């Protein structure tokens, strides 16, 4: 993490990078629905429907302006 503002990846905030949430991931649709609801409500995150862990939304991470390098599921900066 450099601390400098980074450009967002060229994909909607509603679509996580496939390396972070693969299309074949069990429960993917539930995760995407929870993420979309949190985004629409302007919330920082949501509870993962399978694990109960708190997951930050792409909107929250985008507002932060930098990538923390911790492999966030909805990181809006990851491109590869």
Secondary structure, 3 states (H helix, E strand, C coil): CCCCCCCCCCCCCCCCCCCCCCCCCCCHHHHHHHHHHHHHCCCCEEECCCCCCEEECHHHHHHHCCCCCCCCCCCCCCCC
